Amino acid sequence: MKIVVITDSSLKDELLTQGLQESAEITWLREPASIGTTDCIIDLLFHPDKNRVEFLRSLSSSVVMINSVSVTLKNLPENFVRINGWPTFLKRILVEASSTTDHAKVIAENIFTAFGKKTEWTPDIPGFISARVVSTIINEAYFTLEEKVSSKQEIDTAMKLGTNYPYGPFEWSEKIGLKSIYDLLQILSKENRRYEPCPLLKKEALA
């Protein structure tokens, strides 16, 4: 099984959290590059740039998996599969993914099995499920901070001890990237105003 992964060192470590089957042949890249025939390309550094999409489409691969939490598959080639590859989420044994074809789903499931992971297919919506929920929690934490209920550190501690979350909301936003949280909330707020970003979150994200 030949797999090309476009990633940085941090996301690479997360992807390998559960190990790797010996039968998998991985080529690690920092930027997209011309390669030979592969079974799959995983672009963990994907951004929805037209040139990048066209280049990935041109590569000899039956399936292209992209780390695309906010942008859906609506205007992408049918062999593209979206995954939730936000920092911290790839550590899990379960990978959230969306696809428009059953053929691509089968290949994607086989690929993630090689990394010791299982695939959970979700609707092709911005934020999948967990990123949408976590972004909402972070947004609510910012409203709490803005209202001077408590400090960032105290809110983080309370959430970790009270809910057993792996990270507090502010700690999580730093790991994911607050700008990514803000961008997703902006998209979600167009369909439902409850996702409208807290002014303080917006201020810090755009600083």
N, C-alpha and C positions, 0 to 999 in steps of 0.2 A: 504494500500500500504506500503510494508516494504522495506526500502532503507538503505543500509549501505554506509556511506561516510567516506573515509580515507582522512584526511585533517589536516592542522594546523589551528590555530585560525584565522589567517588573511584571508585565502581563504574561511574558513567557513563563516566569516562575509560577504565576497563578494557574496558567493552563496545565502545567505539569504537576500540580498539587497531588493528584491521585496516581501519578506515575505515567508510564508509556509502554505499550506493548512492543515486544522486540521486533515484531513483523512490520512495524511502522517505520517508513523511511522519511525522515523530516529534513527539509531544507529551510533554514531560518534566514529571513531577510529583514532588513530595516526599512527598505523602500521597495516598491514594486519593480520587478525586473523580468526580462525575458528568460524563460526557463523551458525545459523540455516538457514532455507530456506528463501530467500529474492526475491523480484521482480527485484532488481537491485543493483549492486555495483558500486559506483563512486569513483575512485581512483584519487584524485587530486594531490597526491604526487608521481605519477607513474614515474618509470624510467625503461628503456627497458632492465632489467636484466632477464636472462632466468629463474632463480628461482622464481622471482616475477611473471612473466607471467604464469608459471606453477601453482603457488599457486592460483592465481586469477582464473585460468581456473578450478581448482579443487573445488572451492567454489560453493555451491548450489545457483546459480543465473542464470536467463535466459539471462541477458545482463550485460556486464561489460563495464562501461564507463571510459576511461582513459584520463588524462590530458597529451596529447602527441602532441605537436606542431610540432616538427621536424621529429619524427619517424612515418612513415605511417603504415597502416594495412597490408602491403604486406606479412609479415611473422607471423601475429598474428591470433588467432582463429577467426572464422567468427562471433561469438557472441560479439566480442569486438567493441566498438564504440569510435572513437577519438573525443575529444573536445578541443577547445582552452581555456585552463584554466590558461594562463599566468596571473600573478598578474596585476590587474586593468581591465582585460577583462571580468571577471566573474561578475563585477558590472552591466554590461549592461543587458537590458531585452532580448537581442538577443544572443543566444549561437551558435557559429559556430561548426559544427560537420560533421563527415564523417562516413559512414557505408557501408558495402558490401551487406547487406541484408535488404529487406523491413520490415521483421518481427522485426528486431532490431530497425529500425527507428521508428516504431509505438510505441514500448515500451519506447524508449528514449524520444519521444515527450511527452508522458503521464507523464513521470517522471519530465521533466523540467516544465511542466504545474503546477505541484505541488509546484514548487519554483517560480511560477509567471513569468516564462520565455518562450520565443518562440525559436524554433530551426530552424536554417538556414543550409540546407544541402549543402555542398561544395564538390568539387572533392577531392579525397584522395591524396593530394599533400602536401609536406612539407610547413609549414607556413600558411596553409589555405589561407585566403585572407587578413584579417586585420593585422595579425602578420607579414606577408610578407611585406605589405606596411609600417607598422610602423618601422620594422627593416631597411628598405631601407632609410627611413627618418632619422633615427638615424645615419646610416652609412654616409649619405650625410652631416649631421651636423658635424661629426668627420672630414670629408674632409675639411669643411669650417673652423673648428678650426685649423686643421693642416696647412692650408694656411694662418693662422693668420688674417683672415678677421674680426673676433670678438671673444669675450670671451664666455665661456659656459653660464654664467648668461645672457649675452646680447642676445645670440641666443635663449635661452629658452624664454625670455621675448618677443622677436620679434615673435616667432612662436605662442605663446599663444595669443598675441594681434592681430597678423596679420591673423591668420587662425582659431582662436577660438578653438584650440586644448585644451583638458583638462590638458595636461602637455607639458612642453617643451621637446625636444628630449633627452637631457641629464638627466633631471629629470625623464623621462619615463624609460630610460635605467637603472637607479638606482633602480626603483621600480620593473622592470621586472627581472633585473639581467643581467649585460653586457655580462657575459659568455654565457647565453642562446641566446642573440642576435648574438654573434659571432658564436656560433655553428650552428645556423640556416643559417646565411650568408654563412658559409663554405659549407653547403649542397647545398644551392641554387646556389652558384658560380660554382658548377660542371656542371650545366646545362646551365648557362649563366654567362659570366664573369662580367657582369654589377653589380652582387651582391658581387663581391670580397670585403672582408672586408678592410676598411681603415687601413693602418699600425698602426696609432695611436690608433684606436679602438682595434686592435689585441693586441697591447702592454699593454693597460690598462686591457683588458679582461683576459689576461694570467699572469698578475702581481701577 
